[in-house]
Amino acid sequence: MSESQRTKVALITGAASGIGQALALAYAQIGVAVVGGYFSGDPHDPRDTECLVSEAGGQCLMHPVDVRSADQVDAFAAVALERFGRIDFAIANAGLLRAAPLTEMRDEQWFEMIDVDLSGVMRTFRAASRHMSEGGAMVAVSSIAGGVYGWENHTHYSAAKAGVPGLCRAVAMELAPRKIRCNAVIPGLIETPQSLDAVNSLGPEGLLEAARGIPLQRVGRPSEIATLIRFLTSEDASYITGQAIIADGGLTVRWPG
């Protein structure tokens, strides 16, 4: 058996920055090869992820993919098969975040958000599941906004993220006979390029202010969500499927006031 056949392989969308990039590095640290997807319209350089993984002694192939396109997502999965011959883990992490008041929201804005943040998860899982090895695992990244709380001016985002855990539960049941597990992760406030966007999210000052209301008194790091996802795809989580795991520094269980 060749080295490429023995190496486990993770398919990760949204791998050019934030949680996706941190996850690529986390997998590299345990010898899991990564095929990372990135949206060519984003400002993040996918070569940064490749360099981080390479410096950690891992393997990473970055490939452009727009999760709104079934053809592109299918081709993305095919790249993993062509390069490594298998897919063991699939992480649907690509996401869009845009602010839009309900009274001003256009249908196009609503459908674009759902297409990326919810339908994109389905397309990623669908493509991966066609080729995934028995005993594989899938994880989708939801959000505390929608997954737990509502968020004003983000009705479309909250709706999409609320749908992710339900999608994962159904996928978990459907793929259980093949011993493939599926879970959702619901991050709280995490310092990423997305959350640092002061126009569409909280921005640096907003994150600092929000941290005061978190029991652990800080926002999370991408690496902390990455290690949770890595755990959920590992054998250590072999009896966990169909769950939505919240990682928020205690925000959702604090006493009001």
Secondary structure, 3 states (H helix, E strand, C coil): CCHHHHCCEEEECCCCCHHHHHHHHHHHCCCCEEEEEECCCCCCCHHHHHHHHHHCCCCEEEEECCCCCHHHHHHHHHHHHHHHCCEEEEEECCCCCCCECHHHCCHHHHHHHHHHHCHHHHHHHHHHHCCEEEEEEEEEECCHHHHCECCCCEHHHHHHHHHHHHHHHHHHHHHHHHCCEEEEEEECCECCCCCCCCCCCCHHHHHHHHHCCCCCCCCECHHHHHHHHHHHCCHHHCCCCCCEEEECCCHHHCCCC
